[in-house]
Amino acid sequence: MSYYPTYYPMVTCQYKDSTTEIPSCLANALATMLEIFTYREHGSTAVYKYYENWYTQGTFSYKWIYGNRILNTDTNEGMYISQTLPDLVNDGAPVYIHLKGIDTYPNCDIAVSAVYSSLIDEARNYKISSYFQTFDTTEVKTAIQNNGGVLIEMHNGDHLWNVSNDGMIAPVNNVDENYTHVMVVIGWTTINNVEHWIIHNNWGDWWGDSGLLYCPTNHSQILEYWVLTDDVSNYITYTLFPSDEPKVISRNDKGFTVDWSSIPNKDKYGGELVYRLYYIETNRVLSLDTQYTFDNLSYGTQYNLHIEAIDIYNNDEVRDISYTQIATVNPCPPTLSLISKTDNSISVKVDYMSGLAEGDIVYISPSGTQSSIETYPGQEVTFTGLTQGIEYELHAVSWVTGGDSSRLYSLTNGASIYITPTSRPSNFSWTTPKISGDPATNLTATEWNGLCTRINEFRQYKGLSASTFTTASSGGIFYASMFNQARNSIYDMNSTGLPSVKSSGDYLFASDLNSLVSCLNAIV
C-alpha cells in the first residue's frame, strides 16, 4: 500500500551562498511544515513564494525560526527539536519575503531582534498548536494523512550525502553520530517489495529526486519522529487583493497613472499588475511598487485594469483580482497662445497637442495666402515679413503619423485672429472738460463716438479685434449698456482703476467718464 502526498512543498536550501552551508535543517523543515499546514487549510499557500539568486527560497522565514530561540536554550549552530518547537507554538513564523535568507545563528538572532516587534503579529498567524515525539510507524502514517507531514530525525552520513538522482538512500557508511539531520516525511510507497518513506529534504532541488528521498521505514539510522498539529483557529484567511479598486492618479489621452497603495495587505504578497485591452492585448508588469504609469496607449479607449495575486506555486493561478475600468481621454485639438508681436511679426506657440503629436502652425493672410511651420508643444514659432496693422488668421494643426509615414488623422483648433500692431495712438481728451462731482450733463454724442473710435485704435495697437459700439446720436438717450461697452473694451487692455459696471437707472457722473479716459490713456 502507498500514500502519495496531495501537495509537494517547495524545496529550499540551507546554503547562505553557493559555498556556505548553515546547519538550519530543523528551521527549514519547520518552515516546510507551516507551508503544508497553510496549503491544507486554504487550498493554496496563500502567500508569495520567493525566488532569488541561483536557488529557490521558501514560503516561510527559516531565518526567523533559526534566530528566534527562547531563553536558556542552546545558542550554538544547529538546533534541538525539543527546544525549538515551543517557539513555534508561541511565536510562529512570518512569511519568507519579510525576512529572507539564512545565516549563522548570531546574525539570525540580530536580524530577528531588529524586526521582531513589526513582524510578531503576522508570525503568530502561522504557528503550530501542539507536538509530540513518537517511534511508532503506524502513528506516523496516521499523522501524515491527517496533517500532511511528520518530522524525521536521522544520523548524518554517506547514506544521505551520497543519495543518487533517483532519490534512493545510499548505503550506510561513515555515520556521524554527533550530528543529526531533520527532514519531513510526506508519504510512503513500496519499492522492490520494501516499504519506503517519501521524505522531503531541503538541500536544494538538485539533490536526490528533485529534493525527495526514498528511505526504508525501518532504516537503521532513523532516530525519532515528531508529530506537529496545526491550530486552525490561529489562521487568518487573507484575501490577497480584495475588491478595492486601484485609484487613478492622473489620466491623459495617451495613458494613465494608477496607485494601489491603499489596498489592504498589499505589502504581504507579491503580485502582478495586469492591464488588458478588451481581454485581447495583454501586458504584464511584475511590480511590488504602489504606482505605475501606462503610456503610449490608444486615444479615447477603455482599458480593463486588474491587480492580480498570482499563486506561483500552483501554475500561476490567479488567486484573487481587483478590477476597474479606465479610459484614456479623447484626443484634443491643439491650443495656441501668443508670445509677442511687432509691427511686422507674430510669435506664438502650441501649448498642447494630443499625445505630443507632430504638428504645424498655419497662418492665413488677408489675401488668402497660407504659410506653415512645423512645430511641437512649447516651441516658439515666429512669422515675419507681415504688414503693420493687418489681421492674420492662425491655426494649430496636429496629427498622428502611421508606420508608413501617413497621417492617421489630424486635429485643427479654431481660428486665432492676431493683428500686427501700429504706432501707439495719442491720448484722448474730452472737448468739454467733465468736472468731477457733477452729473455728466455736458457729454455730447460727438465726444462719445470719438472715445469709442479711440478705444478701437488702442485695441488695434494691442493686437485685439475691434469692439462693436452702439453709435450715440444727438438728443438721444444714453443707455447704461453704451457705457459698459466702452468700459469692457478698455478692460481687455487695462483693468486698473476702471469704474463699476452701470445698471439701468444709475447716475452717470463726470468721475465715471474721466476714469474711462484715464485708464485708456494709461495703456502703453
Order of alpha helices (4+ residues) and beta strands (2+ residues): alpha-beta-beta-alpha-alpha-alpha-beta-alpha-beta-alpha-beta-beta-beta-beta-beta-beta-beta-beta-beta-beta-beta-beta-beta-beta-beta-beta-beta-beta-beta-alpha-alpha-alpha
